[in-house]
Amino acid sequence: MFSDREVAGKIQCILSDVDGVLSDGKLYYDSTGAETKTFHVRDGYGIKAWMNAGLHFGIITARHSDALSRRAKELGIQHVVQNSSDKWATATEMMSAMGVTPEQVCYIGDDVPDITVMHRVALAAAPDDASIDAREAAHWITRLPGGTGAVRELIERLMRAADRWPSVSKEPPC
């Protein structure tokens, strides 16, 4: 078994599923039939901290959501593929575009469609409430369920282990 520090030092890219990971996995429709999603602000902070450290972040999802497009744009995530019917093929293309290998990648997913990618990257993660199969495929399981800061928890664990987490001022607020 490898320590967090040994694992974290190799990871240069996180690829993430959406429903059940960045969102709570529930499908919400407004009165016009448009799908809406909720995203946790702490995940957003973690993703920004990760990318600000010069690391790569990408999103792969089998569904399409305008809400996801908007959230990804707000966070500056450039690598987003929606309607992916083959997550491993999509991940391979994304890794090539980012200049990383599977040995440098962490993938976080919550269900059966994610498992192929989880088996082929260096670090597989799953939220606490992921399907049994995804949890069994994961090296790390977050304490938090999907949509409630699980991605932030993963990012913070990786960045702290690699001494990359942004330092917090010890000065008391004015």
Secondary structure by P-SEA (a helix, b strand, c coil): cccaaaaaaaccbbbbbccccccccbbbbccccbbbbbbbaaaaaaaaaaaaaccccccccccccaaaaaaaaaacccccccccccaaaaaaaaaaaaccccccbbbbbccccaaaaaacccbbbbcccccaaaaaacccccccccccaaaaaaaaaaaaaacccbbbbccccc
